[in-house]
Amino acid sequence: MVVSHGRPAYVIVTPDVYDAGQRPSPAPRGRRLREVLTMLATAPRPDPAFADDLEAILDSVDTVPSDDPWQRS
């Protein structure tokens, strides 16, 4: 759920919830926290070189902007 100014703005769901871009009926429901935690606990771990790969990617791109892109306008 995405919240804007303390109020729900929209809910992010997987594309398979929608059929050809039409609203699902009935509205999709989320998963229980216990189920999500079980899924995360049993998910495969990244391989040991994962952090090295991410660091190499970051080193290969230009510098990131110094301004805060999330700063309130």
C-alpha positions as CSV (number, residue, x, y, z in Angstrom):
1,M,0.0,0.0,0.0
2,V,1.3,3.4,-0.9
3,V,0.4,6.2,1.5
4,S,0.4,9.8,0.6
5,H,-0.1,12.5,3.4
6,G,-1.1,9.7,5.8
7,R,-3.8,8.3,3.6
8,P,-3.8,5.2,1.3
9,A,-3.1,6.3,-2.3
10,Y,-3.0,2.9,-4.0
11,V,-2.1,-0.7,-3.5
12,I,0.7,-2.4,-5.5
13,V,-0.4,-5.8,-6.8
14,T,1.0,-8.3,-9.2
15,P,0.0,-8.0,-12.9
16,D,-1.8,-11.4,-12.8
17,V,-4.4,-9.8,-10.6
18,Y,-5.6,-7.8,-13.5
19,D,-7.2,-9.2,-16.7
20,A,-6.4,-7.0,-19.7
21,G,-6.1,-3.9,-17.6
22,Q,-9.6,-4.2,-16.1
23,R,-10.2,-3.9,-12.4
24,P,-10.3,-7.2,-10.6
25,S,-13.5,-8.4,-9.0
26,P,-13.6,-8.9,-6.1
27,A,-10.8,-6.6,-4.9
28,P,-7.5,-8.4,-4.3
29,R,-6.5,-9.1,-0.7
30,G,-3.0,-9.0,0.7
31,R,-1.2,-11.8,2.5
32,R,-1.0,-12.3,6.2
33,L,2.2,-11.2,7.8
34,R,2.9,-14.7,9.0
35,E,2.7,-16.0,5.5
36,V,5.0,-13.3,4.1
37,L,7.6,-14.0,6.9
38,T,7.5,-17.7,6.1
39,M,8.0,-17.0,2.4
40,L,10.9,-14.7,3.1
41,A,12.5,-17.2,5.6
42,T,12.3,-20.0,3.1
43,A,13.4,-18.0,0.0
44,P,16.8,-18.8,-1.4
45,R,19.6,-16.6,-0.2
46,P,21.7,-14.5,-2.6
47,D,24.9,-16.1,-3.5
48,P,28.0,-14.9,-1.7
49,A,29.2,-12.8,-4.6
50,F,25.9,-10.8,-4.8
51,A,27.2,-7.8,-2.8
52,D,30.4,-7.8,-5.0
53,D,28.2,-7.7,-8.1
54,L,26.1,-4.8,-6.8
55,E,29.3,-2.9,-5.9
56,A,30.7,-3.5,-9.4
57,I,27.5,-2.2,-10.9
58,L,27.6,1.0,-8.8
59,D,31.2,1.5,-9.7
60,S,30.4,1.3,-13.4
61,V,27.8,4.1,-13.5
62,D,28.3,7.8,-13.3
63,T,28.0,9.6,-10.0
64,V,24.5,9.9,-8.5
65,P,23.0,13.4,-8.2
66,S,23.8,15.1,-4.9
67,D,20.3,16.5,-4.6
68,D,17.8,14.5,-2.6
69,P,15.3,13.2,-5.2
70,W,12.8,12.5,-2.4
71,Q,13.0,16.0,-1.0
72,R,9.6,17.6,-0.6
73,S,8.9,20.2,-3.2
